[in-house]
Amino acid sequence: MKTPTLEQLLNAGVHFGHKVSKWHPKMAPFIYGNKNGIHVINLEKTVDYLTNALEYVKTLAQQGKIILFVGTKEQAQKIVKKAADDCGMPYVVNHWVGGMLTNYREISKRIKRLKKLKDDKEHGKLKKYTKKEQADFNEEARKLEQLFGGLKGLEKVPDAIFIIDVKREKTAIREARRKKIPIVALVDTNVNPELATHPVPVNDDALKSLELIISTFSEAVKEGRAMAKKEDEKP
């Protein structure tokens, strides 16, 4: 597993923070300075914290743990979905439904309902209903897919969550902290890094930054799973 180099981070714009007026004081240790009123993230700190977070995620994956990828802001949705799909982890990219962590029993019922609707349609079990009823089932499945489609493989509360935007995903952060679920999070200059157990100081808005960092986490998961597979294959 390779942490991106300083040059790669620079080229991806990982160092660009928010306007100085929007900063969070607890991000001070991660800020190098400011340029034209924009805070600049200290990329040496980024490398250190990113390396630690990647090692943590790889270890979890090697142990067979489940990491929930969460990124609902528009520019992150496709990136998060692809990264999670690539490494076989569940994800939330459209909307965080309250209770996903704190009331998982109810959420699991809706995930099972989605699975049943899709299975019934695939096996032609809906054909016995009227066209109106079939249309209603299809619309129900569409709505459930939008909310819970990334959770179809989730059979229990995740062992950790990977958050893309701490400010946007306040409810997910609050639920994870309440359930004492470890939080790996990208933290920009406008958020409190102490909300995450494994903060990574980066630009969490630019596409190139998101693509680089999120794909790196996906690779860490895949490496951890590959290591576990090798261990299982040993005589």
Summary of the structure (lengths in Angstrom):
residues: 235
radius of gyration: 19.6
end to end distance: 25.4
largest distance: 66.4
contacts: 778
relative contact order: 0.21
helix: 54%
strand: 14%
